[in-house]
Amino acid sequence: MGSEGPSAAVTTVHITGFKKFHGVSENPTETVVNNLVEYVKTKGLPKGLVIGSCSILDTAGQGGLIPLYQTLQSAITAKDAESSSSNKIIWLHFGVNSGATRFAIERQAVNEATFRCPDELGWKPQKVPIVPSDGTVSHIRESTLPVEEITKALANKGYDVMTSDDAGRFVCNYVYYHSLRFAEKNGVKSLFVHMPLFFTINEETQMQFAASLLEVLATIC
């Protein structure tokens, strides 16, 4: 068994969404992430790609750090338990932008927490560095995935999607910054995608988009 040659590399994607928060009573990313495994079962996962986990995060910054890092670390622990070192891990985070009219693939996160409203644990930082040891609030971390290429591939599939350089300064940016930092330290990759409300782009289209994004990640990455 397996003596024919080395097994093909597998890309494991771990996915997160967020719970509701102030001003957003129904977070579309919670619905999309909770339903994604069943949804892609009907059409089959892309070759060479598996969904490692689907998690829903509290919409919280500092107070949500411990569960966030436990979630991120779980992928590394699972990878270490496997024998193949050629397997890749991607952390894929979905967040909602209630004012958006299209999907946005986020290229980077900034080391600044300036929350326009308190998070779900009541924290409302203003111009605070997310990781003080990284330096000032202007410090940027970028995804090592080919963001432009991913955006173009999704646009070619008919989605209204853009590349963004601004993930905001709220919890989405906060989580993405920590995830990018964690990814760099652990040799994995991270990507954040902003979704509109279901009122703007309906649930079925958002499910299709998430499934198509997995196809693109399997092909490009």
ChimeraX attribute file (.defattr): number of C-alpha atoms within 10 A of each C-alpha:
attribute: neighborCount
match mode: 1-to-1
recipient: residues
	/A:1	4
	/A:2	6
	/A:3	6
	/A:4	6
	/A:5	7
	/A:6	9
	/A:7	11
	/A:8	10
	/A:9	13
	/A:10	17
	/A:11	20
	/A:12	20
	/A:13	23
	/A:14	21
	/A:15	23
	/A:16	24
	/A:17	26
	/A:18	24
	/A:19	20
	/A:20	18
	/A:21	17
	/A:22	10
	/A:23	9
	/A:24	13
	/A:25	9
	/A:26	15
	/A:27	22
	/A:28	29
	/A:29	29
	/A:30	21
	/A:31	17
	/A:32	24
	/A:33	22
	/A:34	17
	/A:35	13
	/A:36	17
	/A:37	18
	/A:38	10
	/A:39	18
	/A:40	18
	/A:41	9
	/A:42	8
	/A:43	9
	/A:44	11
	/A:45	17
	/A:46	16
	/A:47	11
	/A:48	14
	/A:49	20
	/A:50	17
	/A:51	17
	/A:52	18
	/A:53	16
	/A:54	21
	/A:55	16
	/A:56	19
	/A:57	19
	/A:58	20
	/A:59	22
	/A:60	24
	/A:61	25
	/A:62	17
	/A:63	15
	/A:64	17
	/A:65	16
	/A:66	10
	/A:67	12
	/A:68	21
	/A:69	14
	/A:70	10
	/A:71	19
	/A:72	19
	/A:73	15
	/A:74	14
	/A:75	19
	/A:76	15
	/A:77	10
	/A:78	10
	/A:79	17
	/A:80	11
	/A:81	8
	/A:82	9
	/A:83	8
	/A:84	14
	/A:85	10
	/A:86	12
	/A:87	17
	/A:88	17
	/A:89	24
	/A:90	22
	/A:91	23
	/A:92	21
	/A:93	26
	/A:94	25
	/A:95	26
	/A:96	25
	/A:97	21
	/A:98	17
	/A:99	10
	/A:100	14
	/A:101	15
	/A:102	16
	/A:103	23
	/A:104	24
	/A:105	22
	/A:106	24
	/A:107	22
	/A:108	22
	/A:109	28
	/A:110	24
	/A:111	25
	/A:112	25
	/A:113	23
	/A:114	21
	/A:115	19
	/A:116	12
	/A:117	14
	/A:118	18
	/A:119	21
	/A:120	18
	/A:121	14
	/A:122	11
	/A:123	14
	/A:124	18
	/A:125	20
	/A:126	12
	/A:127	14
	/A:128	15
	/A:129	20
	/A:130	25
	/A:131	17
	/A:132	11
	/A:133	7
	/A:134	14
	/A:135	12
	/A:136	16
	/A:137	17
	/A:138	13
	/A:139	14
	/A:140	15
	/A:141	19
	/A:142	19
	/A:143	21
	/A:144	15
	/A:145	16
	/A:146	13
	/A:147	19
	/A:148	14
	/A:149	14
	/A:150	21
	/A:151	23
	/A:152	16
	/A:153	20
	/A:154	19
	/A:155	13
	/A:156	11
	/A:157	13
	/A:158	10
	/A:159	18
	/A:160	15
	/A:161	22
	/A:162	19
	/A:163	17
	/A:164	17
	/A:165	14
	/A:166	14
	/A:167	24
	/A:168	17
	/A:169	20
	/A:170	21
	/A:171	24
	/A:172	24
	/A:173	25
	/A:174	26
	/A:175	25
	/A:176	29
	/A:177	26
	/A:178	22
	/A:179	26
	/A:180	24
	/A:181	19
	/A:182	17
	/A:183	22
	/A:184	16
	/A:185	9
	/A:186	12
	/A:187	11
	/A:188	18
	/A:189	21
	/A:190	26
	/A:191	24
	/A:192	27
	/A:193	25
	/A:194	23
	/A:195	28
	/A:196	22
	/A:197	22
	/A:198	17
	/A:199	10
	/A:200	13
	/A:201	17
	/A:202	12
	/A:203	16
	/A:204	12
	/A:205	12
	/A:206	21
	/A:207	20
	/A:208	15
	/A:209	21
	/A:210	21
	/A:211	20
	/A:212	18
	/A:213	19
	/A:214	19
	/A:215	19
	/A:216	19
	/A:217	19
	/A:218	19
	/A:219	14
	/A:220	12
	/A:221	14
